[in-house]
């Protein structure tokens, strides 16, 4: 692996499934009223145990990658009338908007909101939103 990662896994954001009846419509199994979950669909060799596992919003911080970036509330001022703080907030927003959203944890065992499916190991964690 080019990154030196010990494990890589891919999850998809889905709605939980619900029981359907024989005469239901094609998408009746989806529950858009429920909170979305992440279902893991691919993993590297030592992390296959994750496949088909799900992660709720309340479990850890991976779902933070889907939180939209808030646009700064700057009135319709011309750029030359912006204060230094407004200018900085606008530039920061444009920078964040141009990059893929991500969550990075430098040391997972020190992060109380980290969720583990097995025994925690030392290392970092990076979640990146991929849209295709």
C-alpha positions as CSV (number, residue, x, y, z in Angstrom):
1,X,0.0,0.0,0.0
2,X,1.4,3.4,-1.0
3,X,0.3,5.2,2.2
4,X,1.7,2.8,4.7
5,X,-1.8,2.3,6.1
6,X,-2.4,-0.8,8.1
7,X,-6.1,-0.8,7.3
8,X,-8.4,0.8,4.8
9,X,-12.1,0.4,4.6
10,X,-15.0,1.9,2.6
11,X,-18.4,2.5,3.9
12,X,-21.5,3.9,2.3
13,X,-24.0,6.3,3.9
14,X,-27.4,4.6,3.8
15,X,-30.8,4.6,5.4
16,X,-31.6,1.6,7.6
17,X,-33.7,-1.0,6.0
18,X,-37.2,-1.8,7.2
19,X,-39.5,-4.8,6.6
20,X,-41.5,-4.7,3.4
21,X,-44.7,-6.2,2.4
22,X,-45.4,-8.1,-0.9
23,X,-47.2,-5.2,-2.6
24,X,-44.8,-2.4,-1.6
25,X,-43.0,-0.1,-4.0
26,X,-39.4,-0.5,-5.1
27,X,-37.9,1.8,-2.4
28,X,-40.2,0.7,0.5
29,X,-37.3,-1.1,2.2
30,X,-35.6,2.3,2.9
31,X,-36.5,4.2,6.0
32,X,-35.9,7.9,5.2
33,X,-37.4,8.9,8.6
34,X,-34.6,7.1,10.4
35,X,-31.1,8.4,11.0
36,X,-28.6,7.5,8.2
37,X,-25.9,4.9,9.1
38,X,-22.6,4.0,7.5
39,X,-22.4,0.4,6.3
40,X,-19.0,-0.9,5.5
41,X,-18.7,-2.6,2.1
42,X,-15.0,-3.1,1.4
43,X,-11.9,-3.5,3.6
44,X,-8.2,-4.5,3.4
45,X,-7.2,-8.0,4.4
46,X,-6.9,-7.6,8.1
47,X,-10.1,-5.6,8.4
48,X,-12.7,-7.9,6.7
49,X,-14.6,-8.2,10.0
50,X,-15.9,-4.6,9.3
51,X,-17.7,-5.6,6.1
52,X,-21.5,-5.5,6.7
53,X,-21.0,-3.8,10.1
54,X,-22.8,-0.5,10.5
55,X,-22.0,2.7,12.4
56,X,-24.7,4.9,13.8
57,X,-24.3,8.7,14.2
58,X,-24.1,8.3,17.9
59,X,-21.1,5.9,17.6
60,X,-18.0,7.9,17.3
61,X,-17.1,10.8,15.1
62,X,-16.9,9.4,11.6
63,X,-20.3,10.9,10.7
64,X,-18.8,14.4,11.2
65,X,-17.3,14.0,7.7
66,X,-20.9,14.6,6.4
67,X,-21.6,17.8,8.4
68,X,-21.9,20.6,5.9
69,X,-19.4,23.5,6.1
70,X,-21.1,26.6,7.3
71,X,-20.8,29.6,5.1
72,X,-19.9,32.7,7.0
73,X,-22.8,35.2,7.3
74,X,-21.4,38.2,5.5
75,X,-23.8,40.7,4.3
76,X,-23.7,41.6,0.6
77,X,-20.9,44.0,1.1
78,X,-18.4,44.6,-1.6
79,X,-15.1,42.9,-0.9
80,X,-13.3,46.1,-0.2
81,X,-15.7,46.9,2.7
82,X,-15.1,43.6,4.5
83,X,-13.4,43.7,7.9
84,X,-10.2,41.6,8.5
85,X,-12.2,39.0,10.4
86,X,-14.9,38.8,7.6
87,X,-12.2,38.5,4.9
88,X,-10.4,35.8,6.9
89,X,-13.7,33.8,7.5
90,X,-14.6,34.1,3.8
91,X,-11.1,32.8,2.7
92,X,-11.2,30.0,5.2
93,X,-14.7,28.9,4.0
94,X,-13.5,29.0,0.3
95,X,-10.4,26.9,1.2
96,X,-12.5,24.3,3.1
97,X,-15.1,24.2,0.4
98,X,-12.5,23.4,-2.3
99,X,-11.1,20.4,-0.4
100,X,-12.7,17.0,0.3
101,X,-14.3,17.0,3.7
102,X,-12.4,14.9,6.2
103,X,-12.0,13.9,9.8
104,X,-8.4,13.4,11.0
105,X,-7.5,12.0,14.5
106,X,-3.8,12.0,15.2
107,X,-3.9,9.4,18.0
108,X,-7.1,7.3,18.2
109,X,-6.6,6.0,21.7
110,X,-6.6,9.5,23.1
111,X,-9.8,10.5,21.4
112,X,-12.8,9.7,23.7
113,X,-15.3,9.9,20.8
114,X,-13.5,7.3,18.7
115,X,-15.5,4.1,18.1
116,X,-13.7,0.7,17.9
117,X,-15.2,-2.5,16.6
118,X,-12.4,-4.5,18.3
119,X,-9.6,-3.8,20.7
120,X,-8.1,-0.3,20.1
121,X,-4.6,-0.1,18.6
122,X,-2.2,2.9,18.5
123,X,-2.3,5.0,15.4
124,X,-4.1,7.7,13.4
125,X,-7.5,7.7,11.7
126,X,-8.6,9.6,8.6
127,X,-12.2,9.6,7.2
128,X,-12.7,11.2,3.8
129,X,-16.0,11.9,2.1
130,X,-16.1,10.4,-1.4
131,X,-18.9,11.3,-3.8
132,X,-19.3,9.4,-7.0
